[in-house]
Amino acid sequence: MVKKIRDFLYELCNYLELIMAVVVVAGIVIAALGLREEFLLFWSQRGHTGSFYVFLDAIFEIVISIEFLKMLCQPSADTVLEVLIFLVSRHMIIGDTSAFEDFVSIVSIALLFAIKKYIQIPPEAGKRKSIFSTCRNEIGDEKSDGEE
């Protein structure tokens, strides 16, 4: 009886997660449509760096939303790390940060990449390649090209 309830709740959570993914897609579409106004504002005030930061902030919000959607659809350590890297990068680029805060952000990003590289989370069967595996393959190809 308890196993049936657990199984039911697990399935219910899967459906709720799917519904939330649809809501996130709707939010991404609405935000992408809103980029037109941000771009026109940026273009009309392109001499001011502040307008570029507002536009860049809007783009980062959409990119982070897309990564969050990927995390909802294919939950794995790779997607969680990708979302964290984008969040830290956005904070460092968009935020009004001091040199020390930028340093901490850079160290945070380096730690996230080190976690991915050295803790070797095994890829799940049937999952799409992540940005980490793509970068690792490209770096490996460049090294092999230079050695030949």
Secondary structure, DSSP 8 states (H G I E B T S, - for coil): -HHHHHHHHHHHHHHHHHHHHHHHHHHHHHHHHHHHHHHHHHHHTTT-HHHHHHHHHHHHHHHHHHHHHHHHHS--HHHHHHHHHHHHHHHHHHS---HHHHHHHHHHHHHHHHHHHHH-----TT----HHHHHHHHHHHHHHHHH-
